[in-house]
Amino acid sequence: MRGQGREGKPQRCFAGYGNVLAPPLPVRSGRVSGQGGELLHPNAQGRVGSPVPAEEAGGGRGGGGTAAPAGPAAGLPSPVPAPSFAPARPSAHAPAGGLKRERRLPAAVPLGGGAGSAQGRCGDPAGTPLSAALLRSALRCPAVRPRPAAMWLSALLLGAFLLSGPVRGSDGSASTAITCFTRGLDLRKGTEDVLCPANCPLWQFYVFGDGVYASLSSVCGAAIHRGVITNAGGAVRVQTLPGQENYPAVNANGIQSQVLSRWASSFSVTGTKNTALESVGRSVSTARPSTGKRPKKTLDKKAGNKDCKADIAFLIDGSYNIGQRRFNLQKNFVGKVAVMLGIGTEGPHVGVVQASEHPKIEFYLKNFTAAKEVLFAIKELGFRGGNSNTGKALKHTAQKFFSVENGARKGIPKIIVVFLDGWPSDDLEEAGIVAREFGVNVFIVSVAKPTTEELGMVQDIGFVDKAVCRNNGFFSYQMPTWFGTTKYVKPLVQKLCSHEQMLCSKTCYNSVNIGFLIDGSSSVGESNFRLILEFVSNVAKAFEISDIGSKVAAVQFTYDQRTEFSFTDHVTKEKVLSAIRNIHYMSGGTATGDAISFTTRNVFGPVKDGPNKNFLIVLTDGQSYDDVRGPAAAAQKAGITVFSVGVAWAPLDDLKDMASEPRESHTFFTREFTGLEQMVPDIIRGICKDFLDSKQ
């Protein structure tokens, strides 16, 4: 960020930590002045504007120092929320003249750099008190426009330094009193003795690693985690270390540290040899002021938002359409959505897929179950580039992402949120159909939709309506630009947590009851009967069989009927397949009509009022000795869709009389039992088509 100095040259402004821009103020003789020429300083609320005598400010001349480096974490993301500090109050034990608590900067660490001071620099000479130097450095550099957030940051940093002060042990060694929120990267020395306050809220600590901690970790949190101190506070020696990879997550002493793949710098904590420390500065209080209200019940962060159970894949745009800059803005928005969802073990789980020339699954549902972990993973995503083959990526995600091995949970809605900048390079319609068949609710978040002049370049202008779960307005979301997207976060989260609206979660794979009526007559034979059972197994394998999902039953018939197993006997796919293999061949005559009536009454009767759609597949190899038309019509009237599969000598007229309308698509025939294998995909496709048609 750059502003204009007094000579009109661009300048970069620093306030000890990061780059800060401030509103332009009058500059006289290198001082920052108010209306009357007084120096300005933060008041009790941390705001700038209260006059202070020049001698208290520690001098006002600009120095000639060079630009300061941005600190060890410059350019790196910081996930730790900014702490709020209560206004510092003078200690009752302070001497009458006040305490000289301001630390002076060594010559090697100037604060400024720029063209704002009398010497053409935006900084202060070595030895300037840090509190005054920080404030003037933040204020002296003019900006193109005011930035209230930057003013807040400079006041916050000033408050942090005012709250810290030197502490001396009985051996004369100096320590620095820090706050509960001070991080390793906030310390400037290679080895530094600090004093942690008492009663820090453990649940607010951010700690990454074990033994060696990432420098964005809380120093006091790391010390408690390591066992150097307790929550009663105490002295800690902090040793700065190089950065590393794979900081582990360990639960110790009431603090759960987090995993971090890599960070630029680290630190370790040990106890000091002499802990008989005597504070020579103001006492530091981290206790929050009492409001007279009972504290609110805190959310169980590990469990997450239990009212928003969903498995969500964010399909982000990584194509040249969006470019590197907007790609980063997209990541910021996705991160905000992920945090607001309330990710946890019993709440939402999320993963990310990047769409470009070829789709890439960045991380799965099972990889992270905490918002902080997801946030870091999103920030580390790299831009891939290429064409925006969103349809290809959507189809790939629907087919490959939501498996049990990758962390998908049974009975939890599956959602894909597609972020699209502009328009796709390929077709979305087929991908949308595949997603619906797999029970995935597709949302499209489109940004910067095509202009009138650009519509001629779009392959299908109705791509949004064809890709979403339902074309009812609920599953499409429009944002005009990637800038200023914060206000769009909450409405999108509310949509993703609306379980009752996830119309595509119920699919033909997890919401059907399939009954098999198997011909066991003498004309079939033992070897061909095994081929029939293999056909039954291959059809059953395609469905998600569970106590809350699809269910399978089997009846064998000759002149008599035998229920091999009902819909409630086996609630896992493995047990169903085992039960099919264990069916024994009966042998006898053929009474298909009676068998249909028996199955309708005894197998489908107990589940007729259930949520699943009912299907009956009749397999026979010959002429029935009784009427099939009446029993089949009664079954269809009871809400059962009938597929007839005939082999060898089965009359085509009987097969059509048993089949549901349209009869042509529900009737199958093969001359040989070996031909049953080729029918499996068509049977499964027919079941899914009927299921989807029933939901329209």
Secondary structure, 3 states (H helix, E strand, C coil): CCEECCCCCEECCECCCCECCECCCCEECCEEECCCCCEEEECCCCCEEEEECCCCCCCCCCCCCCCCCCCCCCCCCCCCCCCCCCCCCCCCCCCCCCCCCCCECCCCCCCCCCCCCCCCCCCCCCCCEHHHHHHHHHHHCECCCCCHHHHHHHHHHHHHHHHCCEEEECCCCEEEECCCCCEHHHCCCCEEEEEECCCCCHHHCCCEECCCEECCCEHHHHHHHHCCCECCEEEEEEEEEEEEEEECCCEECCEECECEEEEEEEEEEECCCCCCEEECCCCCCCCCCCCCCCCCCCCCCCCCCCCCCCEEEEEEECCCCCHHHHHHHHHHHHHHHHHHHCCCCCCCEEEEEEECCCCEEEECCCCCCCHHHHHHHHHCCCCCCCCCCHHHHHHHHHHHCCCHHHCCCCCCCEEEEEEEECCCCCCCHHHHHHHHHCCEEEEEEEECCCCCCCHHHCCCCCHHHHHCCCCCCCCEEEECCCCCCHHHHHHHHHHHCCHHHCCCCCCCCCCEEEEEEEECCCCCCHHHHHHHHHHHHHHHHCCCECCCCEEEEEEEECCCEEEEECCCCCCCHHHHHHHHHCCCCCCCCCCHHHHHHHHHHHCCHHHCCCCCEEEEEEEECCCCCCCCHHHHHHHHHCCEEEEEEEECCCCHHHHHHHCCCCHHHHEEEECCHHHHHHHHHHHHHHHHHHHHHHHC
